[in-house]
Amino acid sequence: MKPVVDWEAKDYINELPAEMGKLGLYKHKIRRYSHGITIECAGERKIDAVPCVKERLHTGVWEVCNRDTNLFEKSNMLDHTDWLIERNGICGKNNFRKLPQ
């Protein structure tokens, strides 16, 4: 997301549940954590949402927000995604991402 003027790291995490709650459907299904929120859907299904601020101070730099420390932390999510896709290709059938129940 684009940086918001005068927001601290914790503001991105604190405002996210409020915005998602406006949709009504998610209002009572949101749990806030240090780096984002979890939306608890049907059954054991969950969706994690982590704000990533693009180019807040420097071009090409992405940061995630830590609500507990109120600090921005550099993120290299595009390289991580590439690494995950590569590893999953080795395992095949999306098995790299599956966790035992």
Residue pairs with C-beta under 8 A, 6 or more apart in sequence:
1 12
1 51
1 52
1 53
1 54
2 53
2 54
3 53
3 54
3 55
3 56
4 11
4 12
8 70
9 65
9 66
9 67
9 69
9 70
9 71
9 72
10 65
10 66
10 67
10 70
12 51
12 53
12 65
13 32
13 33
13 34
13 35
13 36
13 37
13 51
13 65
13 67
14 32
14 67
16 32
16 36
16 37
16 49
16 51
17 30
17 32
17 37
20 26
20 27
20 30
20 37
20 39
20 49
21 27
21 30
26 39
29 39
29 40
29 41
30 37
30 38
30 39
30 40
31 37
31 38
31 40
32 67
33 67
34 66
34 67
34 68
35 50
35 64
35 65
35 66
35 67
36 48
36 49
36 50
36 51
36 64
37 48
37 49
38 46
38 47
38 48
38 49
39 46
39 47
39 48
39 49
40 46
41 47
50 64
51 64
51 65
52 62
52 63
52 64
52 75
52 77
53 62
53 63
53 64
53 65
53 72
54 62
55 61
55 62
56 63
56 72
61 74
62 74
62 75
62 76
62 77
62 78
63 72
63 73
63 74
63 75
64 72
64 73
64 75
65 71
65 72
65 73
66 72
66 73
84 96
84 97
87 96
88 94
88 95
88 96
88 97
90 96
